[in-house]
Amino acid sequence: MPFEAKHRFARISARKVRPLADMVRGKFADEALDILRFQPQRGARLLEKVIQSALGNAQDPDQTRGKTVHVRDLIVAEARVDGGPMFKRIRPRARGMAFVIKKRSSHIHVTLASIDELGS
C-alpha cells in the first residue's frame, strides 16, 4: 500500500528541487531524510517536510486499514517535482520597454512504498 504526500504551490522553482528529488528516489525513507538534512539548499527543507508527511500518513491507523506498517521498510518509490503556476510581474527597462519576470512555483509529490510491495 503506497503512502503519498504533496506540497502544492511551493514557492520555489521546480528545477531547483528536482536534483534533490533525484538524489533520494529509491532510497529508504529514513536514509533519504538523513541525506536531505545535510543539504544546504532551501528545496531540501521542503522535500524533507513532504517525506515526513508521507511517513506520518504511513503511521496513521486510518490510512493503513489496521495493517502494521514498519516505517524502516518504506522506500521513496516516487519523488516527483512538477511545475506549478507562475506569478507574472513587469519590470520596467530602458527606452520604455518592459520585461516579464516569472515567479515560479512547483508541486512536490512523494510516494512511499513498502520494500515487500516493490519486490513482488
N, C-alpha and C positions, 0 to 999 in steps of 0.2 A: 504494500500500500504506500504510494508516494505521498509525501507531505510537502505542501507548497507554501510559499510566502512571496509577496510582491511589494515593491515600493514604487508606486506610480507617481509620475510627475516630479521625479527627483531633480532638483535644480543643479544639475551637473551634466556636462556633455557626455553622450554615450561613448565616444571614442576615448575618454579619459578613464572610464570604468571597465571597458572591455578587456584590456590586458590583465587586469586583476581577476576578472571572471575566468579567463583562460587559465590563469595560474592555479585556481582552486578547483576547477572542474575535474571530477573523477577522484578527488581525494576524500578521505574520511572527514566528517563534519568537524570534529574537534581539531584535526590536523589543519583543516582549512582556516579555522578561527585563529590558530597559532600563527599561520603564515601571514594572515591579514593584520594581525596585531602588531607586527614588526615592519609593516609597510608605511612609509611616510605620507602617502597620498591621501587626500581627503576622500576619494572614492572608496578607499579601503574601509573607512569607518562606516560608510553607507552600506556596502556589501556585507560587512561583518554584522550589522544590525539585522539585515534581511535573513542571513543564515541563522542568527539567534532566534528570530521569529519563527522560522521553519522548525527549529529544534523545539521551541515551545509548543508548536502545533503537534509535534510528534509525541509530546508528553501529555497532551490533553486527552482525558479519557473519552470525551465525546467524539473526538476525531478517530481514535483507534478502535472504537466499537468493542471495547472490552478486551482486545488483544494486548499482550505485553510486548512493548517495543523497547529494545535495548538501544539506547542513544549512541553507544560506542560502535554499533554496527551500521550506522547510517552513512551513506556516501552522497556527496554532491553529484547527483545524477545529471542535473541540468542547471547551468548558470547562464542566463541569457540577459543581455542588455540591449534593449531596443530604443530607438529614438522616439522622443515624445514631441509634443507641440513646442513651438518657438514663440517667444515674445519678440516682436519686431520693433525696433527703435530707429529713429532717423538721427544721423549725426551730420550736422552742417559741415560742409567742406568749402574750399576756396572757390571763388568765382560763381557763387550761387548754387553750386552742386550740393547733393546730399547723398550720403552713403547709408545703406541699411545695416544695422547691427542686429544680428540674430542671437538672442539669449536662449541657448538650447536647454532642453530638459530631456530626461530619459526615463524609461520604465525598466526596473531591475526585477527579474524573475529568478527564483531559486527553487529547485525541486530536490528534496532529499528522498532517497530510496534505500531500503534495506539491502545489504550485500547478498542476502539469500535470494531476493527477487531478481537482482541483476544477473546472478549466476544461472538461473533457470530459464 
